[in-house]
Amino acid sequence: MSDVRAIDDGSLALAARIVKDGGLVVLPTDTVYGVAASPFSAEAVSRIYEAKRRPRNKALQILLSSTDDLEGLDLYLPVPLDRLAKAFLPGAFSPIAVAQAGSKLVTLRDEMNGSKTQAVRVPDSDACLRTLRATGSLACSSANRSGGQSPQSVEEAVAALGDDVDLYLDGGPTVSHVASTVVAADPNERDGISIVREGVIRAAQVRAVLQGAEGGSLNA
């Protein structure tokens, strides 16, 4: 039977142990419920793909408690994603960071130019941030089978993933089934960015911030 618990000190301590031991935890974010694991364990990350029946060529995000966590993961946000992060994080915005040589993340994506990248996010959710402060940064994807609707409640997540997950943290319903907006830096594209996936934050909102920055209203 699936282990579902309210978010409190006891369940967070349990979640931290499960993540450390290579297990899977479902947690609420500000958009949907996500299934998460240690981003430093190849076996744990494989469990996310297996639970979701997700193709391995589809990348996972890393959830952070703060953009200050980027340095410890040997990641950085290139221009102009650093400016966009200041505008939209915490929130439903997933910039694609670039990895430095020392990064130990097993979730990095190899790019055609030889670099390695990683989508990151700082959710605008007290329950999620509290969890991340207990567990550390987490590799994460929506808590549903691949191709299914992203769950808005812990009950929907349990129905989708069942006993494939070690612990479900119940933070109440999220606001929608819509996921975050994923944006990459691309000097060859308009405004220096490429909208990889349009989600809660519309593409026009993202570009408006950059247009404002060019006009001097947003600090570099």
VENLIN-V926980 format. One line per field, one symbol per residue. ss: DSSP state (@ for helix, = for strand, . for the rest). psi: psi as a letter, one per 40 degrees, with the letter a starting at -180 (. if undefined). burial: b if it has 9 or more other C-alpha atoms within 8 Angstrom, else e. A space follows every 10 residues. Layout:
ss: ???
psi: ???
burial: ???
This chain:
ss: ...===..@@ @@@@@@@@@@ ....====.. ..======.. .@@@@@@@@@ @@........ ===.....@@ @@..==.... @@@@@@@@.. ..=======. ........== .....===== =....@@@@@ @@@@@..=== ==........ ...@@@@@@@ @@@@..==== .......... =====....@ @@=====... ..@@@@@@@@ @@@@......
psi: hhhhiihadd dddddddddd eeiihhiiae ciiihiihee hddddddddd defhheehii ihhieieded deefiihihe dddddddehi afhgihihii deheheeihh ideeihihhi ihighddddd dddddiihhi iigiiheihh ieiddddddd ebeeidhhhh eiiidiehai hhhihheeih eeihhdhhbd hidddddddd ddddeeehi.
burial: ebeebebeee bbbebbebbe ebbbbbbbbb bbbbbbbbbe beebbebbbe bbebeeeeeb bbbbbeeebb eebbbbbbeb bbbbbeebbb bbbbbbbbbb eebeebbbee eeeebbbbbb bbbbeebbbb bbbbbbbbbb bbbbbeeeeb bbbbebbbeb bbeebbbbbb beebeebbbb bbbbbeeeee ebbbbeebbb bbeeebbebb bbbeeeebee
